[in-house]
Amino acid sequence: MDDQQNKPPTFWQMLHSVLAAAFGVQSGKNRARDFSQGKPSHFIAMGILFTLVFVLLLYALVRVVLHFAGL
């Protein structure tokens, strides 16, 4: 059990935490895990990457809508 508690969050756990943060929902258990075992630099990098992908997807969506609207 101690090995599980000392392991850093996996990529998927960090992605889940970043997505939960983007929507403003996060369980207390996951938040505690992130603060006690995660490295801030990993969460910052993943948050920046998520933001970049999100903005690019919104930009592409607007371009598609404008294209079909004839503008």
C-alpha positions as CSV (number, residue, x, y, z in Angstrom):
1,M,0.0,0.0,0.0
2,D,2.9,2.4,0.7
3,D,4.3,1.8,-2.8
4,Q,1.0,3.0,-4.3
5,Q,0.9,6.1,-2.1
6,N,4.5,7.1,-3.0
7,K,4.0,6.7,-6.8
8,P,3.6,9.8,-8.8
9,P,0.4,10.2,-10.8
10,T,0.3,8.5,-14.2
11,F,-0.1,10.4,-17.4
12,W,-3.8,9.5,-17.5
13,Q,-4.4,10.5,-13.9
14,M,-2.7,13.9,-14.6
15,L,-4.8,14.4,-17.7
16,H,-7.9,13.6,-15.7
17,S,-6.9,16.2,-13.1
18,V,-6.2,18.8,-15.7
19,L,-9.6,18.2,-17.4
20,A,-11.3,18.3,-14.1
21,A,-9.6,21.6,-13.3
22,A,-10.7,23.0,-16.6
23,F,-14.3,22.2,-15.8
24,G,-13.9,23.2,-12.1
25,V,-14.7,19.8,-10.6
26,Q,-12.2,17.6,-8.8
27,S,-12.6,15.1,-6.0
28,G,-10.9,15.8,-2.8
29,K,-9.1,12.5,-3.0
30,N,-7.6,13.3,-6.4
31,R,-6.7,16.8,-5.4
32,A,-4.9,15.5,-2.3
33,R,-3.0,13.0,-4.5
34,D,-2.0,15.7,-6.9
35,F,-0.7,18.0,-4.2
36,S,1.1,15.3,-2.3
37,Q,2.6,13.2,-5.1
38,G,2.5,15.3,-8.3
39,K,5.2,17.7,-9.6
40,P,3.9,21.2,-10.2
41,S,6.0,21.5,-13.4
42,H,4.2,18.5,-14.9
43,F,0.8,19.9,-14.2
44,I,1.8,23.3,-15.5
45,A,3.1,21.8,-18.7
46,M,0.0,19.7,-19.2
47,G,-2.3,22.7,-18.4
48,I,-0.5,24.8,-21.0
49,L,-0.7,22.0,-23.6
50,F,-4.4,21.5,-22.8
51,T,-5.1,25.2,-23.2
52,L,-3.2,25.3,-26.5
53,V,-5.1,22.3,-27.9
54,F,-8.4,23.8,-26.7
55,V,-7.8,27.2,-28.3
56,L,-6.7,25.6,-31.6
57,L,-9.9,23.4,-31.6
58,L,-12.0,26.5,-31.0
59,Y,-10.2,28.3,-33.8
60,A,-10.8,25.4,-36.2
61,L,-14.4,25.2,-35.2
62,V,-15.0,28.9,-35.9
63,R,-13.2,28.6,-39.3
64,V,-15.4,25.6,-40.3
65,V,-18.6,27.5,-39.2
66,L,-17.6,30.6,-41.1
67,H,-16.7,28.5,-44.2
68,F,-20.1,26.9,-44.2
69,A,-21.8,30.3,-43.6
70,G,-20.1,31.7,-46.7
71,L,-18.0,34.3,-44.9
